[in-house]
Amino acid sequence: MVRLSVQKGKLVKKIICICIFSVSFLLVSGLCQATTTILTSASPDHTVISGNEETIFGTSASNQITLESGAKAELINFPGQNTIQIQAGSDLFTVFRSGTVVTFEGTDGTLLKIPATTSVQTVEFSDRGPLTLSIHGGQVMLDDQVVTTTPASIENDLGEPLISCGAFVTPSVWKEFDCYNLAAIGKDLGHDPFTPSWSLIGGYWQWGRKGPDPSQWYNTNTQHFAHGPTGPGASEANSGIYQRMGQRCCTRRLPGLDTIKTPNDPCPEGFRVPTITQWEGVLDNNTPNTVGTWSISSTNYSSARFFGSGLMLPAAGFRITAAVRCAYRGYNGCYWSSSESTAATTPGTCTSAAGTPGTSDYSARLDGFSVRCISE
């Protein structure tokens, strides 16, 4: 691979010196050390070394730029979905914009200037999950926060690292999702929602059931709900057989009303079970990526599928009605929608985290599936 680099700053300085001082350009040309790097489709990745200052022209492909602590980079012409890795902690940085150019400025000397576009730019720091930078509704957004012209720290009002999860549900609409499966103990423990773990699996609901009170989410198996793992070991997997789930699941929804949150919706205030249209939007408008081994085991917690950089669905498996046992954990994950098929026997739709992601009508409304809530 060959990367073309030219001394742009030095060249401009030389021209000025020739015009004004004629014989003095050799003395002053060395003052400008910024390097211009032009990426190619064959070489879309680049690292800016600490102490260096570069102007980087990207390609329409997915470029990956790494900034070492103390490096400075201005990115130009980055129309695609790109990833910028900053090898420093996010607590060192403030973020602000000038027009649509967003600046990340660190107290360690690291500096990043990047244009926000309608395509998602992913910015990753050494101490946190990925942040998405994009333009939505005429506003420059970093995850779900508006970037203004006033420098602001990359933290929320509580002084804690900002974690926001979500995905595109149309080409131009980004929606917030809960970062965790419903009843995932990792939410209370503050575990990273982008690193697969036993604590992210969560509970299993029958379609149309509200389930038990949240105080019982981590220790209850009922006729309509089963809790998830309570630890990483086999004895903590809650994968065995217990009392069969009830044979009556829910009251049928009326056609066309799946956009209305019902009293049986188990999601907390401000959230609801996604509609089938929203799930289809997630599948159609976000780049999927898998992690983990994808092998069937009650203690395989490594498998998950990312949709873009802000939504990760663990392969939690599901509970089979006939035996009420956990099946396909580590290989498959089904997530209920609020929508009901027009066929009398199909209660809703689930999206699978295994194999090729897709949606399908599912007739066994008594099976226990995962729930991932979306903001209303």
N, C-alpha and C positions, 0 to 999 in steps of 0.2 A: 504494500500500500504506500502511496506517495501523497503527502499532504503539502499543498502549496502554501507557503508563508512568505509574506512580503512586509517590509518595514514601512507601513503606510505613514505613520507619524513622522518618521525620519525623512521620507520622500517629500512630504509637504513642506517640512522645515527647510529642506535644501532648496526648493524652488523659491521660497520667500527670501532666503539669504542671497541667492544669485541675483534676484531683482533689486534688492535694496543695498546689500553690502558687498556684492560681487565677490571679493576675494576672501571674505570671512566665513563662508558657509561651513567649511571644514571644522571650524572652532566651535560652532554652536549646534551643528546637526546632531551631535551625540546627546543633547538634552532630552530628546524625545525617544523613549524606549518602547512605547506601545507597539505590539505586534498585531497584524491583521492575519487571521487564520480563515481560510476558505475550505469548508468541508465539502466532500463529494459523496455521492450515493454509495461509492465503494468504501468510503472512510467517513462515516457519519458520527463517530465517537471521538471525543477529545478531552484531555485533562489539562487544566491550567495550573501550573506549578506555583507554589507559594512564593510571593514576591513579584510574580509576573503580572503584566497588564495586557489584555488582549481584546481586540474587537473580532468577533467570530460571526461569519456569515454561514447560515445553515442551509439545509436542503429541504425539499418537500417530504423527505423520508422522516422516520422517527430518529432524531438525533439524541445522543446522550452526552451531556457535558458534565464533567466533574471539576469542582473548584476545591483545591486544597485550601486549608486555613491560611488567610493572608493573601489569596489570589484575587485579582480584579478582572471582571469580564463584562463586556457589553455585547449582547446578542442581537443580531440583525437578520431579518428575513428568515424567521422561524415559523412557517405557516402550518407545519404538521403538529402531531401530538408528540411532544418532546419531554425528556426527563433531564432535570438538572440536579445533580447531587452536590450538596455543600458539606464539606467535611469539617463541620463545626456545629456547636449546639445552637438551637433556635433561640435560646434565652439571650444570646448575644446580639440579636438582630432587631432592627426596626424596619418597617416596610411603608412605602409611600409611592405615589405615582406623579408623573408629569404627563398629562394627556393619557395615552394608553401605555406608556413606558413605565414599568414598575421597577422600583429600586429596593433591593435588600441590602442593608448596610450593617456590617458587623463591627463591634468594638475591637475585634481582633485584626481589623484591617481588610477583611473580606468584603468584596463589593460585587453585586450582581445587578445588571440592568437588563431587563427582558421585556419585550412587547407582549401585552396581553392580547389574545385573539379569541375568536369564537371557538377555536379548537382548544382542547385542554392542554395546558402546560403543567407538568408535574414537578414540584420542587420538594426535594427530600433533604432533611437535616440529619445529623448523626444521632440525634436523641429522640426521634419521633417518627411516626408514620408519614406517608406522603401527603402533601398539600396540593390542591388543584387551583391553578390560576387560569381565569378565563373571563370573557365578557358575557354578561347575561343582562338582558333588558336595558342595555345602555350603560350598565355599571360594571366596573372592574371588581371582580370577586376573588378573594382568596378563601377557598372553601365557601362557607356561608357568611363571611364577613366582607363588607364593602371596603375596598382600598381607597383612601382619600389622599389629598395632597399634603396632609399633616402626618409626619412620622408617628407610627404607633408600634408598640412592641407586639410580637407574634404570640400573644397570650390572651386569655379571656379575662373578664372582669374579676375573676377570683384569683388572678395571678398564677393560674395553672396552665400548662401547655394546652393549646386549642386542639381538640379532636373533633372533627366533624365528618360524618359519613353520608354518602349519598351517591346518586348516579343520574345520568341523563335518562329521562323517560320519553323524550322526543329529541330530535336533533338540536333543539335550542332551549329545552327546559330541563334544568337540573333540580332534582328533588332530594330533600334530606330523608335519609333512612335512620332508624335507630342503629347504633353501632354494633349492637349485640342481638342475637336471637332472643326471643321473649323467654324469660325465666332462666337466662344464662347467669350463673353465679359469678362469672368473671366481671359482670357490670358492677356488682357491689364490691368486688375485690380490686377494681381498677386495672384489670389486666388489659394488655394491648389488644385491641379488636382486630388488628391486622396480622397477628401471629397465631396460627392455629394452636389450639390447646383444648384440653378436656373441659375447661371452664367456659368455653364459648359455645358448647353444644346446645344448651338450653332445654326447655321442656317440649312435650309432644301433645298437641291438641287434636281432638276430633273437630271436624269442620262444623262451624256454627255454634260451638260451645265456648262459654266464657271462661270455664276452668275455675280452679279454687282461688281463694284470696292470695295475693302476693306473699303473704307471710308463710304460706304453705308450699311455695313453688319449689323449694329445695329439698323437701322431705316427704312428698305426698305422691301416692299412686291411687287414683280414684277410677271410677267407671268411665271417666271422660278425659282424663289427663294423666300423664306420667312425667315425673321429674327427670332431669338429666343426670350426668355423672356428678359425683360429689368429690372426686379426686382422680388421680391418674391411674390408680391400680385396678386390677380386675375385680376385686371385691367392692369397688366403688363405682362400677360402670353402670349399675342399674339396668342390666341388659336381660335379666331373666324373666321367667313367666310369672305372672300374678293374676289376680282376679280379672276375668274377661270384661272388656269395656261394654257399657250399656248398649242396647240395640236400638235405642231411639236417640237420634243425634240433634235434631234441630227443627225449627220451623222453616219451611221453604221461603226463600226470598221472592219478591215480586219482580217480574222481568223489568230490566231497566233501572232498578234501584240499587245496583251494586256500588254506586258512587256515594251512597248515604251510609254513614256509620251507624250500625244497629246497636241496641242495648246488649246484645250477646258478643259484640266485638271485644276480644280480650286485651287489646292494646291500651296503653295508658292515655291519659288526657293529652290531646294535641296530635295523637297518632292513630292509625287505623291499619287494618289488614289491607294490603294493596289489591287493587282490581287486576283482572287479567290483562287489561289494556296497559296498565302500568308495568306489569311484569314483562309483557311483550316489548314494551318500549325499552326496558333495561337490556333485554337480550339484543335488540336491534341497534342500539346506539352507544354501546360501551364495548371496549375491547376486552374479550375474556382471556384469562390466564389462569392456569392451574398450578397448585403447589401440593407437595405430599406424594405419598406412595400409591394411593387409590387401591388399596387392598382391603378385603373384608375382614374386620376384626372389631370386637366390642371395645377394644382399647386403642384403635387406630384413630388418633386425633390429629394427624398431620395433614389430612386431605382437605382442601378447600378450593373454591374457585373465586377469583377476583373478577369483578366487572368494572373496568376502568381502574382507577386508583383509590376510589372511595367506598367501595362496597365489597366485602368478602363474605361468602356464604360457606360455612363449614359443611362437610359431607357428614351430616349428623345421623344418617340412616332414618328409619321410621319404625313405628310400632305396628305390628300386624294384628288385625282384629282377632283372627281365629285362635291365636295362642297368646296374644298380648305380649309378645316378646320383641326385643329390639332386633332389627334386620338391616343388613347392608351398611352398617356404620363404617365409615372410612371409604366407602365406594359410591354411595348415593346420598342425596339429600333432597327431600321434597318440601316445598314451602307453599302453604295454602294461599290462595287468592280469595277475595270476598265474592267473586263472581260465581254464578250458577249456570250451568249449561241448560239449554232448553229441553234436553232429554230428561225424563223424570228420574232416571237412575243416577245421573251424574251431579254431584253436589257442588262441585267447584273445580278449580284448576290448580295444579302444582307445577313448580318449576324445579327441574332436577339439576343438581350440582355435579353429577357424574356424566362422563361421556360428552356428547354434544349437547349443550344446554338447549332446552326447549320447554314448551308448555303443552299440556295435554289434559283432556277431561279425565277425571278419575272417579270411578263409581263407588269405591269403598269409603264413604264418608265417615265410617266408624274407625278407620285407621288413624293412628296418631302421627301427625306431621308437624314439622317445625313452623314457626311463625316469625317473620321479620317485618316489623311495623314500619310504615312510611308516614311522613308528616301529612297532616290534613291540609 
